[in-house]
Amino acid sequence: GGRRFQCNFCGGMSECPTFYFAHIRADGRRADSEERPELSRGSVELVATKDYMVRPPMVVTHFFLIDASAYAVESGATACACAAIASVLDSIQGGDSTRIGIATFDAHLNFFSMKPGKQATMLVMPDSSDPYCPAPSALVVNLRENRDSIAELLEAIPGMFTQPQPAESIGGAALFGALQVLKGCGGKITMFLASVPNTGMMAVKARPQGVKSGDRDPQKILQCGDPSWTRLGQQCADYQVAVDLFLLSRHYMDIATLSEVVHRTGGSLYEYDGFTPELDQGQLENDLRWNMVRPQGMEAVMRVRCSAGLSVEEYGGAIYQRTLTDVDLAAIDSDKAILVKFKHEEKLSDTQNAFFQAALLYTNTSGQRRIRVHTIAVPCTNVLGTLYRAAELDTQIFWMARKAAEALPGATLAGVREQVTGQCVDILYAYRRYCATSTSSGQLILPEALKLLP
């Protein structure tokens, strides 16, 4: 009569709260099912209560790190980065509460303290082995109140470093210093890097270049060369700090190492091969603007649930996991995809549906804590041919490509190729053996939904 309900995931029965009660219609549905989105829609978004908050929702905070080393200044990367940031100041989301911080680095880390109507003050951090933040609250300022001061600083920065600059770059120490600024409030670090960090904390050691490797040689160049970058990425994720990295260089950049901090925090990496200001300035500004205006969220936690008889085996993507059940995302946006692999543990009835649900708790750019829930019901079958007819080719290829990319660092090209080929052969062999037994043995039979499988 509507006083009890059954969970479609675990099958358990629960009492319906009095305030939520509604009578059941003749067709077995609640009388108010069409009026309640959570009962009639596959995707809903709810405003989270204080029970889902361990602290007040984050304020949108961006901290820009600009490479001002000798190569960056000479190549024009410093000026391009400043111009790109200035061009998107009015596009940054977050409203009147948005906060901005700016720092440059060469052989030292240079913070800038800004106040409305006053010239910015440079605070030099000479210690590159153990950098610290002198005054975090003074280094991130309200964008609306300091709009003119920020624009003037960005215009002045390229001229501050016209004198011969040191060749050293403390990019790793600068990133750690930026984390110290944001660790109390969270936010996003956008770093413009023109040369490999070669000194100070987390200096990236040069690796042999130009050495050709064969199919049977381990691809060690694709492995992270310094685990401290992985640890820094984990620290950033713990403090809800995302990292976006713009690589503005004409020379080799150890992307396998530098990308670790991006991958762990749900950030984005942009690489401009053979960076030339005249050719790449427009693209840089477009990329940065989209980075700021695209639909996005902060300090997110995601959990995926499924029906009894199934379980989540693993997650894939630019994620960080503290536990086996939850996915932590310092940042999430419309350009990201998260893969989830399910494991079939028990027999499922072909007369019932299997249910999958992804719930994302996040803070939007308006400072509101929300819960976005996607739920889907899929039919079960014990007929293998039906399963092949409903196969999703794009998902299959995406998963295989992702697993191949994850396996390649440290492995061999031949080994990964054999692995992918073996997966394709197993899929097609099972179809031929169990779904196309009436055809001649010499005839090539492919399932309609997977004809384009590699």
PyMOL commands that set and color helices and strands:
alter all, ss='L'
color gray80, all
select helices_A, chain A and resi 18-20+37-40+50-52+70-75+77-87+89-91+95-97+136-139+147-160+171-182+220-222+227-238+255-265+277-293+384-389+393-407+413-435+448-450
alter helices_A, ss='H'
color red, helices_A
select strands_A, chain A and resi 4-6+13-15+43-47+61-67+99-105+109-113+121-125+141-142+187-193+241-249+269-273+296-306+310-316+326-333+339-344+353-364+369-379
alter strands_A, ss='S'
color yellow, strands_A
deselect
rebuild
show_as cartoon
